């Protein structure tokens, strides 16, 4: 039981950090593009307090903690969210010669990219634990492995092309002007579609590519130290 409690604490903290890294990605890219709002609101920071959402960053991680105590794999698959980063980009504020659509795509994609980068950093930690860790540290390899899978899952989940997810913003901005009505329909019904995915359990099937990708990546890492 003590081992499961320790793993639960690790998963809870990791989910909070993963969500905060995600929101920091949005904020820092918006800031670099010239949007003054994220910095004015104190969002260009890795301080978790700046990115906490009461439900997505607190209640869900607590649920993940409880689930991980009894089922580490289930706890590691918990999905959460942070306080959305607000942007106020305008043609005059953009400091680079790109369109507003391109700027929005870059800001939206930055969050999932940060989860990938976090997974890569953790992969280095995982390899070090497997290759150089002794008996006292090798036991942390499994939680790190699950956190890597968690970040890959967060990346894929946020790229689903439905609002309010990042993928919804990206899809809307990639559509040609002649299909703006499709983007408007996404904005209007995307929340409902996402809710149905969650309530019907269909989301687990949508997330299958992320699970397979995580398995492939972890098998690759394990092969490097075999």
DRENDO-1510 file (C-alpha; in Angstrom, 1 decimal, always signed):
<recs>
REC; n; res; u; v; w
REC; 1; UNK; +0.0; +0.0; +0.0 .
REC; 2; UNK; +2.8; +2.4; +0.9 .
REC; 3; UNK; +4.3; +1.9; -2.6 .
REC; 4; UNK; +1.0; +2.7; -4.3 .
REC; 5; UNK; +0.6; +5.8; -2.1 .
REC; 6; UNK; +4.0; +7.0; -3.2 .
REC; 7; UNK; +3.2; +6.3; -6.9 .
REC; 8; UNK; -0.1; +8.2; -6.4 .
REC; 9; UNK; +1.7; +11.2; -5.1 .
REC; 10; UNK; +4.1; +11.1; -8.0 .
REC; 11; UNK; +1.3; +10.9; -10.5 .
REC; 12; UNK; -0.6; +13.7; -8.9 .
REC; 13; UNK; +2.4; +16.1; -8.8 .
REC; 14; UNK; +3.4; +15.0; -12.4 .
REC; 15; UNK; -0.1; +15.7; -13.8 .
REC; 16; UNK; -0.1; +19.2; -12.2 .
REC; 17; UNK; +3.4; +19.9; -13.6 .
REC; 18; UNK; +2.5; +18.6; -17.1 .
REC; 19; UNK; -0.6; +20.8; -17.2 .
REC; 20; UNK; +1.4; +23.8; -16.1 .
REC; 21; UNK; +4.2; +23.1; -18.7 .
REC; 22; UNK; +1.4; +23.0; -21.3 .
REC; 23; UNK; -0.1; +26.4; -20.4 .
REC; 24; UNK; +3.4; +27.9; -20.1 .
REC; 25; UNK; +4.0; +26.9; -23.7 .
REC; 26; UNK; +0.9; +28.9; -24.8 .
REC; 27; UNK; +1.9; +31.9; -22.7 .
REC; 28; UNK; +5.6; +32.1; -23.8 .
REC; 29; UNK; +4.9; +31.8; -27.5 .
REC; 30; UNK; +2.2; +34.5; -27.3 .
REC; 31; UNK; +4.6; +36.7; -25.4 .
REC; 32; UNK; +7.3; +36.1; -28.0 .
REC; 33; UNK; +4.9; +37.0; -30.8 .
REC; 34; UNK; +4.2; +40.4; -29.2 .
REC; 35; UNK; +1.0; +39.8; -27.2 .
REC; 36; UNK; +1.4; +41.7; -23.9 .
REC; 37; UNK; -1.6; +40.1; -22.1 .
REC; 38; UNK; +0.0; +36.8; -20.9 .
REC; 39; UNK; +2.9; +38.6; -19.3 .
REC; 40; UNK; +0.6; +41.2; -17.8 .
REC; 41; UNK; -1.5; +38.4; -16.2 .
REC; 42; UNK; +1.7; +36.7; -14.9 .
REC; 43; UNK; +1.3; +33.6; -17.1 .
REC; 44; UNK; +4.8; +33.6; -18.6 .
REC; 45; UNK; +6.1; +31.5; -15.8 .
REC; 46; UNK; +6.6; +27.8; -14.8 .
REC; 47; UNK; +5.1; +28.6; -11.4 .
REC; 48; UNK; +2.2; +26.2; -11.1 .
REC; 49; UNK; +0.1; +28.7; -9.1 .
REC; 50; UNK; -0.2; +30.9; -12.2 .
REC; 51; UNK; -1.8; +28.1; -14.2 .
REC; 52; UNK; -4.0; +26.3; -11.7 .
REC; 53; UNK; -7.7; +25.7; -12.6 .
REC; 54; UNK; -9.7; +24.5; -9.6 .
REC; 55; UNK; -11.3; +21.6; -11.4 .
REC; 56; UNK; -8.8; +20.6; -14.1 .
REC; 57; UNK; -5.6; +21.1; -12.1 .
REC; 58; UNK; -6.8; +20.3; -8.5 .
REC; 59; UNK; -9.9; +18.0; -8.5 .
REC; 60; UNK; -8.8; +15.8; -11.3 .
REC; 61; UNK; -5.2; +15.3; -10.0 .
REC; 62; UNK; -6.7; +14.4; -6.6 .
REC; 63; UNK; -8.9; +11.8; -8.5 .
REC; 64; UNK; -5.8; +10.6; -10.3 .
REC; 65; UNK; -4.1; +10.3; -6.9 .
REC; 66; UNK; -6.9; +8.1; -5.6 .
REC; 67; UNK; -7.0; +6.0; -8.7 .
REC; 68; UNK; -3.3; +5.5; -8.9 .
REC; 69; UNK; -3.3; +4.1; -5.3 .
REC; 70; UNK; -5.4; +1.2; -6.5 .
REC; 71; UNK; -4.6; +1.2; -10.2 .
REC; 72; UNK; -1.4; +3.0; -11.3 .
REC; 73; UNK; -2.1; +2.5; -15.0 .
REC; 74; UNK; -5.6; +4.1; -14.6 .
REC; 75; UNK; -4.2; +7.0; -12.6 .
REC; 76; UNK; -1.5; +7.7; -15.2 .
REC; 77; UNK; -4.2; +8.0; -17.9 .
REC; 78; UNK; -6.1; +10.8; -16.2 .
REC; 79; UNK; -6.5; +13.9; -18.2 .
REC; 80; UNK; -6.7; +17.4; -16.8 .
REC; 81; UNK; -6.4; +21.0; -17.8 .
REC; 82; UNK; -5.1; +24.3; -16.6 .
REC; 83; UNK; -6.5; +27.9; -16.6 .
REC; 84; UNK; -6.6; +28.9; -20.2 .
REC; 85; UNK; -4.1; +31.4; -21.4 .
REC; 86; UNK; -5.8; +34.5; -22.6 .
REC; 87; UNK; -4.5; +36.3; -25.7 .
REC; 88; UNK; -5.2; +39.6; -27.3 .
REC; 89; UNK; -3.3; +39.4; -30.5 .
REC; 90; UNK; -4.0; +42.1; -33.2 .
REC; 91; UNK; -2.3; +42.9; -36.4 .
REC; 92; UNK; -0.6; +45.8; -34.8 .
REC; 93; UNK; +0.7; +43.9; -31.8 .
REC; 94; UNK; +2.4; +41.0; -33.7 .
REC; 95; UNK; +6.1; +41.6; -33.7 .
REC; 96; UNK; +6.8; +39.3; -36.6 .
REC; 97; UNK; +5.5; +39.3; -40.2 .
REC; 98; UNK; +2.9; +36.6; -39.8 .
REC; 99; UNK; -0.9; +36.6; -40.1 .
REC; 100; UNK; -3.2; +36.4; -37.1 .
REC; 101; UNK; -4.2; +32.9; -38.2 .
REC; 102; UNK; -0.6; +31.7; -38.2 .
REC; 103; UNK; +0.0; +33.4; -34.8 .
REC; 104; UNK; -3.1; +31.6; -33.4 .
REC; 105; UNK; -1.9; +28.3; -34.8 .
REC; 106; UNK; +1.6; +28.7; -33.2 .
REC; 107; UNK; +0.2; +29.7; -29.8 .
REC; 108; UNK; -2.3; +26.8; -29.9 .
REC; 109; UNK; +0.3; +24.2; -30.9 .
REC; 110; UNK; +2.8; +25.4; -28.3 .
REC; 111; UNK; +1.0; +23.6; -25.4 .
REC; 112; UNK; +1.1; +20.1; -27.0 .
REC; 113; UNK; +4.6; +20.7; -28.1 .
REC; 114; UNK; +5.7; +21.5; -24.6 .
REC; 115; UNK; +4.2; +18.2; -23.4 .
REC; 116; UNK; +6.3; +16.4; -26.1 .
REC; 117; UNK; +9.4; +18.2; -24.9 .
REC; 118; UNK; +8.6; +17.3; -21.3 .
REC; 119; UNK; +8.2; +13.7; -22.3 .
REC; 120; UNK; +11.6; +13.8; -24.0 .
REC; 121; UNK; +13.3; +15.2; -20.9 .
REC; 122; UNK; +11.6; +12.6; -18.8 .
REC; 123; UNK; +12.8; +9.9; -21.3 .
REC; 124; UNK; +16.3; +10.9; -20.5 .
REC; 125; UNK; +15.6; +10.6; -16.8 .
REC; 126; UNK; +14.0; +7.2; -17.4 .
REC; 127; UNK; +17.0; +5.9; -19.4 .
REC; 128; UNK; +19.4; +7.2; -16.6 .
REC; 129; UNK; +17.4; +5.3; -14.0 .
REC; 130; UNK; +17.4; +2.1; -16.0 .
REC; 131; UNK; +21.1; +2.3; -16.9 .
REC; 132; UNK; +22.8; +3.8; -13.9 .
REC; 133; UNK; +20.2; +3.6; -11.1 .
REC; 134; UNK; +20.8; +1.3; -8.2 .
REC; 135; UNK; +18.2; -0.6; -6.3 .
REC; 136; UNK; +17.2; +2.5; -4.4 .
REC; 137; UNK; +16.4; +4.5; -7.5 .
REC; 138; UNK; +15.4; +1.9; -10.1 .
REC; 139; UNK; +11.9; +1.7; -8.4 .
REC; 140; UNK; +11.1; +5.2; -9.7 .
REC; 141; UNK; +11.5; +4.0; -13.3 .
REC; 142; UNK; +7.9; +2.8; -13.5 .
REC; 143; UNK; +6.3; +6.1; -12.3 .
REC; 144; UNK; +8.5; +8.0; -14.7 .
REC; 145; UNK; +7.5; +5.7; -17.5 .
REC; 146; UNK; +3.8; +6.4; -16.8 .
REC; 147; UNK; +4.4; +10.1; -16.7 .
REC; 148; UNK; +6.0; +10.0; -20.1 .
REC; 149; UNK; +2.9; +8.2; -21.4 .
REC; 150; UNK; +0.7; +10.8; -19.6 .
REC; 151; UNK; +2.4; +13.7; -21.5 .
REC; 152; UNK; +2.1; +11.9; -24.8 .
REC; 153; UNK; -1.6; +11.4; -24.0 .
REC; 154; UNK; -2.1; +15.1; -23.0 .
REC; 155; UNK; -0.5; +16.1; -26.3 .
REC; 156; UNK; -2.7; +13.9; -28.4 .
REC; 157; UNK; -5.8; +14.8; -26.4 .
REC; 158; UNK; -5.3; +18.5; -26.9 .
REC; 159; UNK; -4.8; +18.1; -30.6 .
REC; 160; UNK; -8.3; +16.6; -31.1 .
REC; 161; UNK; -9.9; +19.1; -33.5 .
REC; 162; UNK; -12.7; +20.1; -31.3 .
REC; 163; UNK; -13.1; +23.3; -29.3 .
REC; 164; UNK; -12.1; +24.2; -26.6 .
REC; 165; UNK; -9.1; +22.0; -27.2 .
REC; 166; UNK; -6.0; +23.4; -29.0 .
REC; 167; UNK; -6.7; +21.2; -32.0 .
REC; 168; UNK; -10.0; +23.0; -32.4 .
REC; 169; UNK; -8.3; +26.3; -32.7 .
REC; 170; UNK; -5.7; +24.9; -35.1 .
REC; 171; UNK; -8.4; +23.2; -37.3 .
REC; 172; UNK; -10.4; +26.4; -37.5 .
REC; 173; UNK; -7.4; +28.5; -38.6 .
REC; 174; UNK; -6.3; +25.9; -41.1 .
REC; 175; UNK; -9.6; +25.9; -42.9 .
REC; 176; UNK; -9.7; +28.1; -46.1 .
REC; 177; UNK; -11.9; +31.3; -45.9 .
REC; 178; UNK; -14.5; +29.6; -48.1 .
REC; 179; UNK; -15.1; +27.0; -45.3 .
REC; 180; UNK; -15.4; +29.5; -42.5 .
REC; 181; UNK; -18.9; +28.1; -41.8 .
REC; 182; UNK; -17.3; +24.8; -40.9 .
REC; 183; UNK; -15.1; +26.6; -38.3 .
REC; 184; UNK; -18.2; +28.4; -36.9 .
REC; 185; UNK; -20.0; +25.0; -36.6 .
REC; 186; UNK; -16.9; +23.7; -34.7 .
REC; 187; UNK; -17.1; +26.6; -32.3 .
REC; 188; UNK; -20.8; +26.1; -31.8 .
REC; 189; UNK; -21.0; +22.3; -31.5 .
REC; 190; UNK; -17.4; +21.3; -30.6 .
REC; 191; UNK; -18.1; +21.4; -26.8 .
REC; 192; UNK; -21.1; +19.1; -27.3 .
REC; 193; UNK; -19.1; +16.7; -29.4 .
REC; 194; UNK; -16.3; +16.6; -26.9 .
REC; 195; UNK; -18.8; +16.0; -24.0 .
REC; 196; UNK; -20.4; +13.1; -26.0 .
REC; 197; UNK; -16.9; +11.6; -26.5 .
REC; 198; UNK; -16.3; +11.7; -22.8 .
REC; 199; UNK; -19.8; +10.5; -21.7 .
REC; 200; UNK; -20.1; +7.6; -24.2 .
REC; 201; UNK; -16.5; +6.3; -23.6 .
REC; 202; UNK; -15.7; +6.9; -27.3 .
REC; 203; UNK; -12.8; +9.0; -26.2 .
REC; 204; UNK; -10.9; +5.9; -25.1 .
REC; 205; UNK; -11.0; +4.7; -28.7 .
REC; 206; UNK; -10.0; +8.1; -30.1 .
REC; 207; UNK; -7.0; +8.0; -27.7 .
REC; 208; UNK; -5.8; +4.6; -28.9 .
REC; 209; UNK; -3.2; +6.1; -31.3 .
REC; 210; UNK; -1.7; +7.9; -28.3 .
REC; 211; UNK; -1.5; +4.7; -26.3 .
REC; 212; UNK; +0.1; +2.8; -29.2 .
REC; 213; UNK; +2.6; +5.7; -29.7 .
REC; 214; UNK; +3.5; +5.7; -26.0 .
REC; 215; UNK; +4.0; +1.9; -26.0 .
REC; 216; UNK; +6.2; +2.2; -29.1 .
REC; 217; UNK; +8.3; +5.0; -27.6 .
REC; 218; UNK; +8.7; +3.2; -24.2 .
REC; 219; UNK; +9.6; -0.1; -25.9 .
REC; 220; UNK; +12.2; +1.9; -27.9 .
REC; 221; UNK; +13.7; +3.3; -24.7 .
REC; 222; UNK; +13.7; -0.1; -23.1 .
REC; 223; UNK; +15.5; -1.5; -26.1 .
REC; 224; UNK; +18.3; +1.1; -25.7 .
REC; 225; UNK; +19.3; -0.3; -22.3 .
REC; 226; UNK; +18.5; -4.0; -23.0 .
</recs>
